[in-house]
Amino acid sequence: MCGVSDGRWSLLQRRLSGPAATRPSEVPAGALALGWHGPPAVASADMVSSAASSVEQYLDELPADRAEVVARVRDLVNASIPEGYEEGMLHGMITWSVPLEVYPDTYNGKPLAYISLAAQKHHYALYLMGVYADSVEEAWFRAQWVERGAKLDMGRSCLRFRRLADLHEDLLAEVIGSVSVADFVAKARAAHARRR
């Protein structure tokens, strides 16, 4: 789902040019407001979507070993995220977002997603929209990850990992805690203004 270059996505979007090309149910809320165009329709085979209405229900429907990994990453996010974001289910993923009361002007009427977490078919995915929204922060994050001596499997906002040992929890905690709700909303408004 993640890691598709804008040029490749534009080509696929022109070829498919229909509702299936955008798949809004698979786009983390807020990503389009920040300039992300979405995944190509052909990349959704590994995408696992949940109909769970609560985080607890989502964790309960996962196999125990996968639920444990997701729960540990969830705990890391909850311990690191600035005040003001709300945790819930959005687009079949655990998502921490800006409440609609704070920022109601989203493209789809749903809360603006800051972080999303999902257990996919072959990996786990942690969507870091705060990193994606800031090219300087993204470059810093990528450099810090590689400097720690690990391979980075990341698309535009999607950090893919297969096990907890693949993660640099201290770096994730730092980047998750680095963008306040007010700053994230300001970035979304600026991106929205540029698109007009």
SEVOLO-823763 format. One line per field, with one value per atom (N, C-alpha, C): chain; z, y, x; residue number from 1; residue in three letters. Coordinates in steps of 0.001 Angstrom, whole numbers, plus 500000, padded with zeros to 6 digits. Layout:
# SEVOLO-823763
mol: [A/...]
pz: [Z/...]
py: [Y/...]
px: [X/...]
seq: [NUM/...]
type: [Ala/...]
This chain:
# SEVOLO-823763
mol: [A/A/A/A/A/A/A/A/A/A/A/A/A/A/A/A/A/A/A/A/A/A/A/A/A/A/A/A/A/A/A/A/A/A/A/A/A/A/A/A/A/A/A/A/A/A/A/A/A/A/A/A/A/A/A/A/A/A/A/A/A/A/A/A/A/A/A/A/A/A/A/A/A/A/A/A/A/A/A/A/A/A/A/A/A/A/A/A/A/A/A/A/A/A/A/A/A/A/A/A/A/A/A/A/A/A/A/A/A/A/A/A/A/A/A/A/A/A/A/A/A/A/A/A/A/A/A/A/A/A/A/A/A/A/A/A/A/A/A/A/A/A/A/A/A/A/A/A/A/A/A/A/A/A/A/A/A/A/A/A/A/A/A/A/A/A/A/A/A/A/A/A/A/A/A/A/A/A/A/A/A/A/A/A/A/A/A/A/A/A/A/A/A/A/A/A/A/A/A/A/A/A/A/A/A/A/A/A/A/A/A/A/A/A/A/A/A/A/A/A/A/A/A/A/A/A/A/A/A/A/A/A/A/A/A/A/A/A/A/A/A/A/A/A/A/A/A/A/A/A/A/A/A/A/A/A/A/A/A/A/A/A/A/A/A/A/A/A/A/A/A/A/A/A/A/A/A/A/A/A/A/A/A/A/A/A/A/A/A/A/A/A/A/A/A/A/A/A/A/A/A/A/A/A/A/A/A/A/A/A/A/A/A/A/A/A/A/A/A/A/A/A/A/A/A/A/A/A/A/A/A/A/A/A/A/A/A/A/A/A/A/A/A/A/A/A/A/A/A/A/A/A/A/A/A/A/A/A/A/A/A/A/A/A/A/A/A/A/A/A/A/A/A/A/A/A/A/A/A/A/A/A/A/A/A/A/A/A/A/A/A/A/A/A/A/A/A/A/A/A/A/A/A/A/A/A/A/A/A/A/A/A/A/A/A/A/A/A/A/A/A/A/A/A/A/A/A/A/A/A/A/A/A/A/A/A/A/A/A/A/A/A/A/A/A/A/A/A/A/A/A/A/A/A/A/A/A/A/A/A/A/A/A/A/A/A/A/A/A/A/A/A/A/A/A/A/A/A/A/A/A/A/A/A/A/A/A/A/A/A/A/A/A/A/A/A/A/A/A/A/A/A/A/A/A/A/A/A/A/A/A/A/A/A/A/A/A/A/A/A/A/A/A/A/A/A/A/A/A/A/A/A/A/A/A/A/A/A/A/A/A/A/A/A/A/A/A/A/A/A/A/A/A/A/A/A/A/A/A/A/A/A/A/A/A/A/A/A/A/A/A/A/A/A/A/A/A/A/A/A/A/A/A/A/A/A/A/A]
pz: [500000/500000/500000/500696/500798/499981/499767/499079/497580/497074/495645/495340/494369/494031/493392/493532/492957/491458/490756/489314/488939/489648/489360/489699/490812/491188/490156/489688/488694/487429/487005/485821/486038/487174/487470/487597/488197/488365/486998/486076/484725/484031/484209/483560/484118/485413/486049/486104/486295/486343/486668/487728/488189/489690/490288/491733/492394/491716/492303/492417/491666/491691/492983/493689/494893/496169/496191/497343/498648/498829/500030/501319/501281/502504/502954/502079/502422/502673/502543/502711/504136/504866/506215/506175/506995/507011/507257/506511/506658/505649/505104/504166/502910/502376/501176/501463/502633/502990/503057/503320/503403/502083/501010/499691/499198/499974/499547/498637/497520/496533/496698/497569/497811/497089/497413/496841/495488/494689/493453/493790/492981/493236/493245/492452/492352/493582/494462/495614/496847/496748/497932/498298/497591/497881/499278/499757/501083/502173/501782/502736/503459/504770/505579/506220/506062/506638/507704/508756/509855/509945/510320/510551/512032/512833/514276/514548/515527/515876/517079/517727/518856/518784/519458/519489/520149/521218/521912/520990/520234/519298/518214/517734/516730/517270/518486/519087/519322/519716/519969/518706/517554/516329/515718/516263/515780/516486/515813/516518/517692/518749/519984/519762/518951/518751/518016/517069/516332/517205/518016/518935/519933/520366/521315/520704/519454/518776/518623/518134/517944/519287/520329/521656/522173/521946/522398/521664/520341/519578/519990/520212/520692/522011/522931/524211/524012/523080/522772/522262/521341/520812/521929/522716/523789/524808/525059/526018/525444/524133/523484/522855/522501/521710/522536/521949/522681/523026/524016/524423/523293/523244/522295/521166/520858/519836/520474/519679/520169/519485/520274/519743/519398/518282/517874/516635/516023/514794/513617/512580/511366/510187/509190/507993/508327/509330/509682/510418/510945/511647/512965/513909/515108/514677/515036/514571/515698/515770/516669/515779/516058/515146/515890/515103/515607/515648/516793/516870/515896/515387/514454/515109/516408/517094/516964/516828/516706/515248/514348/512916/512098/511826/511106/509585/509048/507605/506856/507131/506423/505100/504163/502832/502870/503889/503922/505133/505923/507088/508256/508151/509237/509916/511142/511847/511066/511258/510605/511311/510623/511214/511369/512534/512816/512795/513428/513463/513238/512433/512300/512445/512956/513214/512755/511990/511494/511376/511561/511282/509876/508940/507560/507342/506133/505836/506096/505657/505762/506649/507231/508047/508934/509722/510485/509820/509956/509355/510386/510505/511356/510435/510302/509409/510206/509810/510511/509672/509732/508909/509321/510579/511001/510314/510076/509351/507881/507326/505915/505641/506596/506395/506452/506835/507022/506409/505280/504568/505370/506179/507015/508086/508724/509740/509116/507902/507223/506943/506419/506121/507403/508478/509761/510253/510206/510684/509902/508579/507755/508072/508213/508523/509900/510885/512227/512242/511477/511429/510873/509751/509096/509958/510617/511489/512626/513024/514093/513574/512293/511742/511324/511000/510589/509223/508536/507247/507495/506744/506853/505727/506070/505088/505242/504490/504658/503325/503159/502003/502351/501875/502145/503618/504191/505612/506348/505610/506145/506492/507779/508266/508404/507606/507640/508489/509313/510115/510320/510537/510705/512155/512990/514399/515200/516494/517354/517306/517147/517104/515914/514911/513744/514054/515177/515502/516411/516234/517147/517997/519122/519932/520430/520773/521249/520156/518934/517813/517502/517521/517274/518343/519593/520672/520459/520035/519800/518657/517559/516404/516644/517334/517642/518563/519501/520445/519954/518723/518242/517627/517348/516651/517488/517990/518765/517836/518418/517628/516867/517539/516893/515698/515852/514742/513589/513903/512858/512090/512797/512138/511262/511729/510928/509639/509732/508531/507567/508104/507254/506557/507294/506690/505602/505856/504859/503600/503788/502636/501874/502579/501946/501143/501689/501005/499734/499765/498579/497458/497819/496801/496114/496662/496067/494922]
py: [498812/500000/501251/501245/502452/502329/503435/503425/503614/503996/504210/505649/505846/507198/507951/509287/510097/509871/509757/509556/508239/507168/505857/505838/506462/506524/507321/508457/509267/508463/507689/506852/505825/505146/504163/504816/505988/506683/507041/507498/507817/506561/505433/504197/503661/503760/503183/504172/505418/506547/506206/505523/505224/505203/504914/504914/503937/502841/501865/502426/503486/504044/504794/505228/506004/505210/504266/503424/504218/505152/505978/505183/503987/503194/502715/502772/502308/503457/504701/505841/506348/506395/506937/508362/508661/509989/511017/512074/513126/513043/511870/511711/512545/512560/513346/514834/515250/516660/517100/516149/516464/516220/515948/515828/514427/513417/512036/511648/511014/510706/509339/508529/507221/506115/504897/503736/503360/502661/502133/500984/500801/499751/498373/498175/496862/496503/497459/497176/496748/496584/496337/494866/493955/492525/492178/492868/492599/493396/494247/495099/494291/494299/493624/494710/494616/495607/494954/495677/495157/495943/495269/495925/496222/496033/496265/497710/497887/499234/499801/498982/499459/498857/499495/498997/497619/497454/496170/495066/495364/494386/494049/495054/494841/493888/494155/493300/491886/491763/490447/489597/490220/489431/489001/489505/489106/487827/486998/485870/486425/485648/486120/486718/486077/486590/487934/488101/489373/490451/490069/491023/491558/490697/491117/492182/491990/492975/494301/494237/495458/496158/495399/495983/496679/496097/496720/498033/498045/499285/500314/499855/500750/501397/500613/501153/502211/501972/502934/504242/504134/505339/506081/505365/506015/506689/506121/506709/507924/508043/509064/510210/509982/510945/512182/513367/514580/514569/515343/515446/516041/515603/516185/515262/514274/513287/512266/511724/510706/509375/508312/506960/506359/505659/504980/504151/503674/502890/503772/503758/504517/503745/503502/502774/501401/500738/499387/499302/500435/500472/501215/500923/501745/503074/504159/505469/506483/507325/508463/509682/510451/511529/512810/513879/515170/515121/515395/515351/516344/515983/516857/518195/518217/519476/520462/519933/520772/521135/520168/520403/519681/520374/519741/519776/520517/520743/519687/518411/517348/517056/516469/516204/515194/514337/513270/513332/514404/514551/513657/512973/512108/512792/512374/513006/512902/513904/513974/513021/511965/510936/511433/511175/511495/510227/509170/507873/506800/505807/504629/503388/502329/501074/499922/498999/497865/496624/495487/494199/493821/493870/493520/492032/491580/490155/489603/490338/489843/490694/491742/492647/493481/494337/495343/496676/497617/498929/500012/500944/502107/503326/503996/505154/506405/507094/508273/509514/510008/511151/512425/512528/513688/513761/512616/512559/512889/512325/512559/514030/514707/516096/517082/516639/517536/516899/517426/516804/516849/517885/517969/516878/516730/515687/514302/514122/512828/512493/513455/513221/512899/513640/513385/511982/511599/510287/509172/509284/508258/508148/509278/509273/508659/509004/508457/506947/506479/505037/504280/504751/504089/504194/505334/505532/504510/504035/503035/501631/501532/500270/499283/499765/498857/499252/498262/498522/499191/500229/500936/500487/499970/499572/500557/501647/502726/503324/503554/504276/505751/506421/507851/508122/507355/507524/506191/505116/503776/503087/502865/502111/500659/499785/498362/497612/496677/495852/494487/493489/492114/491641/492310/491928/493145/493088/494218/494549/493538/493757/494619/494755/495591/497079/497424/498823/499449/500740/501551/502320/501747/502308/503714/503990/505333/506375/506047/506961/507158/506065/506182/507048/506850/507655/509134/509426/510822/511439/510722/511289/511370/510399/510423/511594/511875/512960/514335/514430/515689/516672/516266/517160/517320/518509/518784/518814/518723/518812/520139/521234/522553/522606/522054/522052/521171/520024/519121/519748/520400/521090/522214/522952/524028/523471/522325/521695/521253/520704/520267/521462/522544/523758/524318/524349/524857/523979/522652/521740/521923/522098/522291/523600/524659/525955/525859/525067/524903/524188/523295/522506/523298/524429/525228/526030]
px: [500808/500000/500850/501983/502766/504036/504689/505951/505853/504720/504557/504918/505802/506205/505035/505079/504011/503884/505007/504963/504313/504693/504115/502629/502247/500839/500052/500602/499893/499634/500625/500458/499351/499393/498353/496986/496942/495669/495078/495919/495427/494930/495632/495224/493919/493767/492589/491428/491719/490790/489342/489167/487822/487805/486676/486589/487556/487868/488794/490200/490512/491857/492146/491134/491382/491167/490279/490019/490023/489080/489109/489037/488490/488419/489791/490792/492133/493101/492648/493524/493422/494537/494472/493931/492937/492337/493431/493417/494404/495519/495755/496864/496647/495435/495182/495273/494821/494919/496378/497266/498690/499412/498658/499251/499486/499156/499338/498199/498479/497452/496837/497376/496788/497512/497143/497815/497246/498022/497451/496509/495497/494512/495155/496197/496819/497642/497933/498779/498001/496687/495888/495766/496400/496279/496797/497826/498373/497664/496734/496030/494968/495034/494036/493188/491898/491008/490151/489899/489095/487797/486747/485464/485266/486293/486199/485792/484941/484490/485246/486058/486863/488263/489187/490562/490598/489860/489832/489302/488264/487710/488741/489464/490511/491577/492051/493081/492562/491302/490707/490598/490445/490286/491628/492735/494064/494512/495334/495963/496784/496925/497561/498950/499790/501147/501138/500236/500145/499509/498539/497909/498934/499846/500872/501788/502185/503045/502299/501064/500282/500059/499771/499547/500802/501970/503228/503480/503257/503456/502397/501182/500114/500517/501066/501523/502605/503510/504565/503958/503007/502364/501638/500846/500087/500994/502167/503102/503837/503890/504713/503937/502702/501936/501576/501665/501275/499782/499432/498027/497196/495935/494990/494591/495420/495057/494120/493198/492274/492546/492529/492721/491364/491310/490078/490342/489297/489398/488996/489800/489517/490096/489287/489720/490296/489727/490143/491465/491951/493235/493066/493949/494020/494619/493948/494391/494316/495336/495353/495172/494137/493776/493422/493341/492891/491366/490762/489298/488657/487493/486775/486413/486245/485951/487110/488318/489509/489765/489608/489861/488779/487667/486554/486687/487648/487730/488535/488284/488999/488296/489014/488462/487316/487287/486284/485358/485477/484621/485003/486133/486617/487796/488098/489221/490534/491383/492689/493648/494068/494922/496357/496925/498321/499175/498704/499388/498330/498658/497792/498646/498045/498752/497878/498466/497693/498563/497925/498556/498118/499034/498721/498978/498767/498876/500279/501312/502689/503589/503043/503853/502922/503528/502792/503089/502180/502381/502089/503016/502847/502914/501780/501688/502016/503064/503568/503276/502036/501664/502389/502811/503579/504933/505541/506815/506579/505523/505215/504911/504292/503872/505026/506208/507339/508584/509034/510156/511448/511640/512839/512786/511632/511448/511616/511096/511215/512680/513423/514844/515613/515325/515973/515648/514373/513943/514639/514655/515296/516787/517450/518887/519148/518344/518500/518288/517320/517036/518240/518745/519874/521129/521311/522472/522496/521350/521267/521578/521882/522355/521286/520122/519051/518506/517975/517350/516000/515715/514453/513540/512374/511366/510213/510293/509326/508951/507650/507141/507059/506029/505875/505567/504667/504362/504358/504441/504226/505538/505730/506882/506437/507028/506674/507696/507197/508091/507453/508278/507795/507831/508650/508740/509181/508957/509302/510789/511618/513067/513488/512623/512931/512810/512205/511907/512956/513127/513935/512930/512560/511478/511798/513064/513411/513224/513604/513432/511944/511185/509744/509086/509446/508874/509176/510390/510777/509973/509857/509159/507650/507090/505659/505333/506210/505989/506371/506848/507419/506431/505209/504271/502995/502800/501589/500380/499203/497970/497939/498273/498252/499208/500411/501372/500895/500310/499834/498671/497773/496659/497193/498186/498778/499391/500059/500638/499537/498452/497337/496690/496497/495905/496817/498118/499063/499049/499008/498952/497654/496567/495254/495247/495840/495912/496750/497829/498683/497961/497031/496315/495235/494833/493742/494207]
seq: [1/1/1/2/2/2/3/3/3/4/4/4/5/5/5/6/6/6/7/7/7/8/8/8/9/9/9/10/10/10/11/11/11/12/12/12/13/13/13/14/14/14/15/15/15/16/16/16/17/17/17/18/18/18/19/19/19/20/20/20/21/21/21/22/22/22/23/23/23/24/24/24/25/25/25/26/26/26/27/27/27/28/28/28/29/29/29/30/30/30/31/31/31/32/32/32/33/33/33/34/34/34/35/35/35/36/36/36/37/37/37/38/38/38/39/39/39/40/40/40/41/41/41/42/42/42/43/43/43/44/44/44/45/45/45/46/46/46/47/47/47/48/48/48/49/49/49/50/50/50/51/51/51/52/52/52/53/53/53/54/54/54/55/55/55/56/56/56/57/57/57/58/58/58/59/59/59/60/60/60/61/61/61/62/62/62/63/63/63/64/64/64/65/65/65/66/66/66/67/67/67/68/68/68/69/69/69/70/70/70/71/71/71/72/72/72/73/73/73/74/74/74/75/75/75/76/76/76/77/77/77/78/78/78/79/79/79/80/80/80/81/81/81/82/82/82/83/83/83/84/84/84/85/85/85/86/86/86/87/87/87/88/88/88/89/89/89/90/90/90/91/91/91/92/92/92/93/93/93/94/94/94/95/95/95/96/96/96/97/97/97/98/98/98/99/99/99/100/100/100/101/101/101/102/102/102/103/103/103/104/104/104/105/105/105/106/106/106/107/107/107/108/108/108/109/109/109/110/110/110/111/111/111/112/112/112/113/113/113/114/114/114/115/115/115/116/116/116/117/117/117/118/118/118/119/119/119/120/120/120/121/121/121/122/122/122/123/123/123/124/124/124/125/125/125/126/126/126/127/127/127/128/128/128/129/129/129/130/130/130/131/131/131/132/132/132/133/133/133/134/134/134/135/135/135/136/136/136/137/137/137/138/138/138/139/139/139/140/140/140/141/141/141/142/142/142/143/143/143/144/144/144/145/145/145/146/146/146/147/147/147/148/148/148/149/149/149/150/150/150/151/151/151/152/152/152/153/153/153/154/154/154/155/155/155/156/156/156/157/157/157/158/158/158/159/159/159/160/160/160/161/161/161/162/162/162/163/163/163/164/164/164/165/165/165/166/166/166/167/167/167/168/168/168/169/169/169/170/170/170/171/171/171/172/172/172/173/173/173/174/174/174/175/175/175/176/176/176/177/177/177/178/178/178/179/179/179/180/180/180/181/181/181/182/182/182/183/183/183/184/184/184/185/185/185/186/186/186/187/187/187/188/188/188/189/189/189/190/190/190/191/191/191/192/192/192/193/193/193/194/194/194/195/195/195/196/196/196]
type: [Met/Met/Met/Cys/Cys/Cys/Gly/Gly/Gly/Val/Val/Val/Ser/Ser/Ser/Asp/Asp/Asp/Gly/Gly/Gly/Arg/Arg/Arg/Trp/Trp/Trp/Ser/Ser/Ser/Leu/Leu/Leu/Leu/Leu/Leu/Gln/Gln/Gln/Arg/Arg/Arg/Arg/Arg/Arg/Leu/Leu/Leu/Ser/Ser/Ser/Gly/Gly/Gly/Pro/Pro/Pro/Ala/Ala/Ala/Ala/Ala/Ala/Thr/Thr/Thr/Arg/Arg/Arg/Pro/Pro/Pro/Ser/Ser/Ser/Glu/Glu/Glu/Val/Val/Val/Pro/Pro/Pro/Ala/Ala/Ala/Gly/Gly/Gly/Ala/Ala/Ala/Leu/Leu/Leu/Ala/Ala/Ala/Leu/Leu/Leu/Gly/Gly/Gly/Trp/Trp/Trp/His/His/His/Gly/Gly/Gly/Pro/Pro/Pro/Pro/Pro/Pro/Ala/Ala/Ala/Val/Val/Val/Ala/Ala/Ala/Ser/Ser/Ser/Ala/Ala/Ala/Asp/Asp/Asp/Met/Met/Met/Val/Val/Val/Ser/Ser/Ser/Ser/Ser/Ser/Ala/Ala/Ala/Ala/Ala/Ala/Ser/Ser/Ser/Ser/Ser/Ser/Val/Val/Val/Glu/Glu/Glu/Gln/Gln/Gln/Tyr/Tyr/Tyr/Leu/Leu/Leu/Asp/Asp/Asp/Glu/Glu/Glu/Leu/Leu/Leu/Pro/Pro/Pro/Ala/Ala/Ala/Asp/Asp/Asp/Arg/Arg/Arg/Ala/Ala/Ala/Glu/Glu/Glu/Val/Val/Val/Val/Val/Val/Ala/Ala/Ala/Arg/Arg/Arg/Val/Val/Val/Arg/Arg/Arg/Asp/Asp/Asp/Leu/Leu/Leu/Val/Val/Val/Asn/Asn/Asn/Ala/Ala/Ala/Ser/Ser/Ser/Ile/Ile/Ile/Pro/Pro/Pro/Glu/Glu/Glu/Gly/Gly/Gly/Tyr/Tyr/Tyr/Glu/Glu/Glu/Glu/Glu/Glu/Gly/Gly/Gly/Met/Met/Met/Leu/Leu/Leu/His/His/His/Gly/Gly/Gly/Met/Met/Met/Ile/Ile/Ile/Thr/Thr/Thr/Trp/Trp/Trp/Ser/Ser/Ser/Val/Val/Val/Pro/Pro/Pro/Leu/Leu/Leu/Glu/Glu/Glu/Val/Val/Val/Tyr/Tyr/Tyr/Pro/Pro/Pro/Asp/Asp/Asp/Thr/Thr/Thr/Tyr/Tyr/Tyr/Asn/Asn/Asn/Gly/Gly/Gly/Lys/Lys/Lys/Pro/Pro/Pro/Leu/Leu/Leu/Ala/Ala/Ala/Tyr/Tyr/Tyr/Ile/Ile/Ile/Ser/Ser/Ser/Leu/Leu/Leu/Ala/Ala/Ala/Ala/Ala/Ala/Gln/Gln/Gln/Lys/Lys/Lys/His/His/His/His/His/His/Tyr/Tyr/Tyr/Ala/Ala/Ala/Leu/Leu/Leu/Tyr/Tyr/Tyr/Leu/Leu/Leu/Met/Met/Met/Gly/Gly/Gly/Val/Val/Val/Tyr/Tyr/Tyr/Ala/Ala/Ala/Asp/Asp/Asp/Ser/Ser/Ser/Val/Val/Val/Glu/Glu/Glu/Glu/Glu/Glu/Ala/Ala/Ala/Trp/Trp/Trp/Phe/Phe/Phe/Arg/Arg/Arg/Ala/Ala/Ala/Gln/Gln/Gln/Trp/Trp/Trp/Val/Val/Val/Glu/Glu/Glu/Arg/Arg/Arg/Gly/Gly/Gly/Ala/Ala/Ala/Lys/Lys/Lys/Leu/Leu/Leu/Asp/Asp/Asp/Met/Met/Met/Gly/Gly/Gly/Arg/Arg/Arg/Ser/Ser/Ser/Cys/Cys/Cys/Leu/Leu/Leu/Arg/Arg/Arg/Phe/Phe/Phe/Arg/Arg/Arg/Arg/Arg/Arg/Leu/Leu/Leu/Ala/Ala/Ala/Asp/Asp/Asp/Leu/Leu/Leu/His/His/His/Glu/Glu/Glu/Asp/Asp/Asp/Leu/Leu/Leu/Leu/Leu/Leu/Ala/Ala/Ala/Glu/Glu/Glu/Val/Val/Val/Ile/Ile/Ile/Gly/Gly/Gly/Ser/Ser/Ser/Val/Val/Val/Ser/Ser/Ser/Val/Val/Val/Ala/Ala/Ala/Asp/Asp/Asp/Phe/Phe/Phe/Val/Val/Val/Ala/Ala/Ala/Lys/Lys/Lys/Ala/Ala/Ala/Arg/Arg/Arg/Ala/Ala/Ala/Ala/Ala/Ala/His/His/His/Ala/Ala/Ala/Arg/Arg/Arg/Arg/Arg/Arg/Arg/Arg/Arg]
